[in-house]
Amino acid sequence: MVPKEALQYRGIIQLFLHFSWKWVGLISMNNESGDHFLQVLEPMLSQMGICSAFTIRSLNKLLTMTIEVWIDYLIKNMPDFLNSKANAIVIYGEPTSILWLANCIWGATRFAFLIRPGYKVPVGKVWITTAQIDFTSNTYYKMFDIRPFHDGMFHGALSFTIHSKEHQGFTEFLQNMGPLEAKNNGFIKNFWEQAFSCTFPRHDVPPKNTETCTGEEELESLPVPVFETSMTGQSYSIYNAVYAVAHALHLIYFPRHRHRTLEDGHSLNIEPWQLHSLLLRLSFNNTCGDEIKFNEHGELIAGFDITNLITFRNDSYVQIKVGRLDPQAPPGKEFTINDDRIEWHEDVTQVPPLSVCNDNCLPGSSRRRKEGEKFCCYDCASCPEGKISNQTDMDYCITCPEDQYPNKDQDQCIPKMPSFLTFKESVGIVFTSLALFFSLITAVVLGIFIKQRGTPIVKANNRSLTYVFLISLLLCFLCSLLFIGEPQEVTCLLRQTAFGLIFTVAVSSVLAKTITVVVAFMATKPGNIFRKWVGTRLAHVIVLSCSFVQVGICAIWLGTSPPFPDLDMHSLTAEFLLICNEGSVTMFYSVLGYMGLLASVSFTVAFLARKLPDTFNEAKFITFSMLIFCSVWLSFVPTYLSTRGKAMVAVEIFSILASSAGLLGCIFSPKCYIIILRPELNNREQLIRRK
């Protein structure tokens, strides 16, 4: 008539998990039943991440133990047990287990000076008892004058008790069950004598020096530990058992009684197996509204109540229902408990109490197991850089999603902000201003050369090639603006290809200028084969042929693996980069490499021709300009590879502006100086005289 015991084990686990108790103590009887309890419960605890701090077997021979043996036992066992960090302790066994525990705590309190100098017994524990233990068993406590409620040592205990419901007529029934009304019931007389410390007079026994029972004593005057007038779990089980047997007998008797009358007043003979088979199939609702039925093993399908023990100074108590363990409840509702109704021990410093081996690892750290200790005992290690833990007692730190990063305390992930070089920030404003400024200067120089196109200094070095060179420099300055702003599909396609093509035209123009100077000098010798190449045709062929190769490289790039807008989530911690993915890195460096090859050839030819005796010889200026150009782009490659995000874009923009400005300044500033500030030198006679 009680639920199966395995249900209690699941309820104990659920209770531990509900209050996050991971370091618990177990006390059981030193017998076969206690062995079974430990063998079943401890593996279940491990599976749910709970450790048993200790297991203690209560002594069966407590009543026969001498005071010396008892004190020795206390000295050896009590300090580690009571001082353990396990504040949640399960007690399994019989009512004598509570007697054993009460005696131990009481003895440890009285003989603390023997256990350890200055030792104080901690009593702020949460005692959890199973349904087999009854706090109200008064006989043993009365024998030793030790109650489980003495000094509130068990105040706040939680008990799994057999489910019960209050019956309206039960209290009245008890009040009418006095010894005078039940003269033939020896049990009631024995109970009466024990409860009221009196005796009924007997003819065969001489009177004792105790009060005589009148039978008029009132049960309401008894304290609750002695007699409880409410419907307890034991009473409810007996109540249901009587009705179960009555229903079974009714099923056996009633069909026969309807069809025939018993002869000669004989009653029916009912075999036990008949009653047992009917009980297995029996199902009925009792007068309290509960359904009573059994499973195929003959076990009652029912749950347990969870009660909270509240004690008072006068050794009385009250047990309040605070929860329910109901296997028939919907999934997820089998275990329910009302934390607000629980009254904990007054020595508890935190509500609900802690029962852990060590302090919890706070968010931002993870657990690290201690060598030689159970897995519930651990150290706390800070999360490594780039990882977080957002809950207490996490086994390992986790990595944030790609679009988030850890905060300073490493206990939560923060969304990353998009990052790209904009026109509004200071670096973008500076580069935009420089690009527009140099573009304006280039346009002014181009205008001056167009206006002065008839002068000797402009005509001397191939006017059309100079115009192409200046226009390409103008576009070089403007193409740097493609690198500023949020990357789009069009800008990503144009950035590197436009930059590569325009710079190739510019460098090809420089190379054509240099070769033109060399060819013109060599053509001055009579009969030289280069005389037919003097003029604009050679320069145009050089520019077109060199540019065509770069066009081919860019076409292959765009046709196979073109650049596209992309996100870089990993380069920066707090930001994700909006970038233009080059598509094919090989093609990108092929464009740069080809441009570098042209620059190297231009520098070499200009360097070899720098001392040619010609008034209009630009080789010296080209040599210096290409030295600047090559220096800028040689330093660009390692710098570009070692930076990320906005800095990478800024490096490329700077290299474009610096190299373009170097070409513009070194080649055209000497000519502009003569055209603007020394116009008297810009005539054929002066130049021939200088020569």
Stockholm file with secondary structure:
# STOCKHOLM 1.0

chainA/1-691         MVPKEALQYRGIIQLFLHFSWKWVGLISMNNESGDHFLQVLEPMLSQMGICSAFTIRSLNKLLTMTIEVWIDYLIKNMPDFLNSKANAIVIYGEPTSILWLANCIWGATRFAFLIRPGYKVPVGKVWITTAQIDFTSNTYYKMFDIRPFHDGMFHGALSFTIHSKEHQGFTEFLQNMGPLEAKNNGFIKNFWEQAFSCTFPRHDVPPKNTETCTGEEELESLPVPVFETSMTGQSYSIYNAVYAVAHALHLIYFPRHRHRTLEDGHSLNIEPWQLHSLLLRLSFNNTCGDEIKFNEHGELIAGFDITNLITFRNDSYVQIKVGRLDPQAPPGKEFTINDDRIEWHEDVTQVPPLSVCNDNCLPGSSRRRKEGEKFCCYDCASCPEGKISNQTDMDYCITCPEDQYPNKDQDQCIPKMPSFLTFKESVGIVFTSLALFFSLITAVVLGIFIKQRGTPIVKANNRSLTYVFLISLLLCFLCSLLFIGEPQEVTCLLRQTAFGLIFTVAVSSVLAKTITVVVAFMATKPGNIFRKWVGTRLAHVIVLSCSFVQVGICAIWLGTSPPFPDLDMHSLTAEFLLICNEGSVTMFYSVLGYMGLLASVSFTVAFLARKLPDTFNEAKFITFSMLIFCSVWLSFVPTYLSTRGKAMVAVEIFSILASSAGLLGCIFSPKCYIIILRPELNNREQLIRRK
#=GR chainA/1-691 SS CCCCHHHHHHHHHHHHHHTTCCEEEEEEESSHHHHHHHHHHHHHHHHTTCEEEEEEEECTTGGGCCHHHHHHHHHHHHHHHHTSSCCEEEECSCHHHHHHHHHHHHHHHHTHHHHSTTCCCCCCCEEEECTTCCTTCCHHHHHHTCCTTGGGTTTTCEEEEECCCCCTTHHHHHHTCCTTTCTTCHHHHHHHHHHHTEECCCSSSCCCSSEECCSCCCGGGSCTTTCCCSCCHHHHHHHHHHHHHHHHHHHHHHHHHHHCCCGGGCCCCCCHHHHHHHHHTCEEECTTSCEEEBCTTSCBCCCEEEEEEEECTTSCEEEEEEEEECTTSCTTCSEEECGGGCCCCTTCCSSSCCCCSSCCCCTTEEEEECTTSCTTCEEEEECCTTEECCSTTCSSCEECCTTEEECTTSSSEEECEEECCCSSSHHHHHHHHHHHHHHHHHHHHHHHHHHTTTSHHHHTTCHHHHHHHHHHHHHHHHHGGGGSSSCCHHHHHHHHHHHHHHHHHHHHHHHHHHHHHHHHHHTTSTTCGGGGGTTHHHHHHHHHHHHHHHHHHHHHHHHHSCCEEEEECSSSSSEEEEEEECSCHHHHHHHHHHHHHHHHHHHHHHHHTTTCCCTTCCHHHHHHHHHHHHHHHHHHHHHHHTCCTHHHHHHHHHHHHHHHHHHHHHHHHHHHIIIIICGGGSSHHHHHHHC
#=GC SS_cons         CCCCHHHHHHHHHHHHHHTTCCEEEEEEESSHHHHHHHHHHHHHHHHTTCEEEEEEEECTTGGGCCHHHHHHHHHHHHHHHHTSSCCEEEECSCHHHHHHHHHHHHHHHHTHHHHSTTCCCCCCCEEEECTTCCTTCCHHHHHHTCCTTGGGTTTTCEEEEECCCCCTTHHHHHHTCCTTTCTTCHHHHHHHHHHHTEECCCSSSCCCSSEECCSCCCGGGSCTTTCCCSCCHHHHHHHHHHHHHHHHHHHHHHHHHHHCCCGGGCCCCCCHHHHHHHHHTCEEECTTSCEEEBCTTSCBCCCEEEEEEEECTTSCEEEEEEEEECTTSCTTCSEEECGGGCCCCTTCCSSSCCCCSSCCCCTTEEEEECTTSCTTCEEEEECCTTEECCSTTCSSCEECCTTEEECTTSSSEEECEEECCCSSSHHHHHHHHHHHHHHHHHHHHHHHHHHTTTSHHHHTTCHHHHHHHHHHHHHHHHHGGGGSSSCCHHHHHHHHHHHHHHHHHHHHHHHHHHHHHHHHHHTTSTTCGGGGGTTHHHHHHHHHHHHHHHHHHHHHHHHHSCCEEEEECSSSSSEEEEEEECSCHHHHHHHHHHHHHHHHHHHHHHHHTTTCCCTTCCHHHHHHHHHHHHHHHHHHHHHHHTCCTHHHHHHHHHHHHHHHHHHHHHHHHHHHIIIIICGGGSSHHHHHHHC
//
